[in-house]
Amino acid sequence: MDLKHISDIEKAAYQGRGEVFRLGMGVLFIVGVMLYSAMRGGGEGSLTLVVAAMIGGYMAMNIGANDVANNVGPAVGSKALTLAGALVIAAVFEAAGALIAGGEVVSTIRGGIINPDLIADSDTFVWIMLAALLAGAMWLNIATAVGAPVSTTHSIVGAVLGAGMAAAGPGIVAWGTMGNIAASWVVSPLLGALFAAGFLYLIKRSITYQADMAAAARRMVPLLVGFMAWTFSTYLILKGLNKVWKVGFTGAVIYGLLVGIAVFLLVRYVLRGRQGIVANTKQSVNKLFTVPLIFAAALLSFAHGSNDVANAVGPLAAIVDVVSSGGEFHKAAAIPTWVMMVGALGIALGLALFGPKVIRTVGSEITELDQMRAYCIAMAATITVIIASQFGLPVSSTHIAVGGVFGVGFLREYLKSNYDRMLAEIKAHHPEGDLAAIEAFVQRFEKASVEEKGAMLADLKERSKAAQDPAHFSKGERKGLKKVYRRELVKRSQLLRIAAAWVITVPASGLMAAILFFTIRGMMLQ
């Protein structure tokens, strides 16, 4: 065996050690949950409680591994945050959101998917919750393994649906609610894509397409960052602090506006006081969005921890409620502190151990991101959730964020293709050998504003027609230029893979939950 083969074996072994370490840490966490819940339990139902706690910890880790990527993936992909920095920020704020604002009561039947009145007895209810919790966690594990960001809410909803149908038939399902969830598969990514693309186009028209980008940035960036502070503050009050601070929509908007105005004044003061802070380059403008993106990742993580921890501990809290109440089950259950700790620590640990794969998918494997594009995605995520919640539209934060990434990518494709088409028209309206004239015109064209570019092209076409330039392209040939110069800046394979994962999430987790329900019931009835 030569040295090259030995080196290859060492590299493979090194990678394997990393996988073993992550798996070992995950197993240690679940074992710790098992021992703690065993010490708390006692008497009838203690074994069920221990098993449920272990599955709840497993579910929490998978939520951390998959769902949190939506909060920090764009910031990492744009290099506003390093992967290590993003993991630390997200882990801290996810756990803080779960423990500080996670709420004291959680719905035991997630989203009103099934009718609890049709469940035969408390034992059947516990089996449904166990099957749903395990199936949702297993589906998230599979999705994370292939790097597909999916909705954890849809995973647990599909699992509750499948286990409920296995227990009591299709009549137990609230099909109207399921129809709304199915609609969100289309509504969420489309809204995310439209808002993200709209913000990116606004930034390009108002800043990067201007001849003096530095002056444009000093004028527009305070407005953009102030608007971001407004929306994020409103989002945090409505979605992150709603369980500890009861504020209506109007109040949240007003409080958020006050924060936004303060941030706008601060950023404007900083940029005006330091004229040299912004150079006339795109890279310099990009750097102005770095700090806002760090705050955005932290606030999104906090809000996510306060809301989605229910996906991990909701069924576990329901089982604890049944066991502690002597067999009665309720539509809502109190969440013990130790159950919330399982959810918070599990999410943080799962993110640290297994999150980087999905973070890379969202941040860099769909389209290339910079700080401005990541800003647009973050804005799309918050605004869409705020608007949708007021109109009662069912949306998924995962689908919105990933849709925003695709929206940014497809807008870039369109703009690049359009620019290449304009350059082709410039060359088409000059004599083929007059390279000096072409280069001079292109240099003036690149420095011009958007309006000036349009005027230059129109004038060039008119002059070319008047001179009957033999190099003049026909209208049909100019239309064909768009296809010739098309650039693909979005990976189509990722689009198809992620869309497929979204569509099959509910049926896949439902089928797994149904199988697990029959398995658990069979074991318990023996």
PyMOL commands that set and color helices and strands:
alter all, ss='L'
color gray80, all
select helices_A, chain A and resi 3-40+46-66+69-77+83-101+110-112+116-118+122-145+152-168+170-172+175-208+213-240+249-273+275-277+282-287+290-324+337-354+356-364+371-391+397-428+435-447+450-466+475-484+492-525
alter helices_A, ss='H'
color red, helices_A
select strands_A, chain A and resi 105-107+332-334
alter strands_A, ss='S'
color yellow, strands_A
deselect
rebuild
show_as cartoon
